[in-house]
Amino acid sequence: MKLKILIAAIVILIGLFLLKTKLDEKKEYISGVPSSDTPAAQVVRQKFTVGFLPVT
């Protein structure tokens, strides 16, 4: 019984590893189509500042 559980766990781990590698592959985009990681206008519209307020 323990051997069956061990084999099932190994098969599941190998399956999860293969699924992770498949999902982590770099996506191929269509040439000439801009990606969404940079804005099209290359202009920063607004800056956001995070502040800290001490609580006493």
C-alpha positions as CSV (number, residue, x, y, z in Angstrom):
1,M,0.0,0.0,0.0
2,K,2.8,2.4,0.9
3,L,4.5,1.6,-2.4
4,K,1.3,2.5,-4.4
5,I,1.1,5.9,-2.5
6,L,4.8,6.6,-3.2
7,I,4.4,5.8,-6.9
8,A,1.3,8.0,-7.1
9,A,3.1,10.9,-5.4
10,I,6.1,10.6,-7.7
11,V,3.8,10.5,-10.8
12,I,1.9,13.6,-9.5
13,L,5.1,15.5,-8.9
14,I,6.4,14.7,-12.3
15,G,3.1,15.8,-13.8
16,L,3.2,19.1,-11.9
17,F,6.8,19.7,-13.0
18,L,5.9,19.1,-16.6
19,L,2.9,21.3,-16.4
20,K,5.0,24.1,-14.8
21,T,7.6,23.9,-17.5
22,K,4.9,24.0,-20.2
23,L,3.3,27.1,-18.7
24,D,6.6,28.9,-18.1
25,E,7.6,28.7,-21.8
26,K,8.2,32.1,-23.3
27,K,5.2,33.1,-25.3
28,E,5.8,33.9,-29.0
29,Y,4.1,37.0,-30.1
30,I,3.1,37.9,-33.7
31,S,5.9,39.9,-35.3
32,G,5.0,43.6,-35.7
33,V,2.5,43.6,-32.8
34,P,3.7,45.6,-29.8
35,S,3.6,43.8,-26.4
36,S,1.6,45.1,-23.5
37,D,4.6,45.6,-21.1
38,T,5.4,49.1,-22.4
39,P,3.0,51.9,-23.1
40,A,2.4,52.7,-26.7
41,A,3.2,56.4,-26.3
42,Q,6.3,55.9,-24.1
43,V,5.1,58.7,-21.9
44,V,4.6,58.4,-18.1
45,R,1.3,60.0,-17.3
46,Q,1.4,60.0,-13.5
47,K,3.8,58.9,-10.8
48,F,2.6,57.2,-7.6
49,T,4.4,57.7,-4.3
50,V,3.9,55.4,-1.4
51,G,4.3,57.2,2.0
52,F,4.7,56.0,5.6
53,L,2.7,57.4,8.5
54,P,3.9,56.3,11.9
55,V,1.1,55.3,14.3
56,T,1.6,56.3,17.9
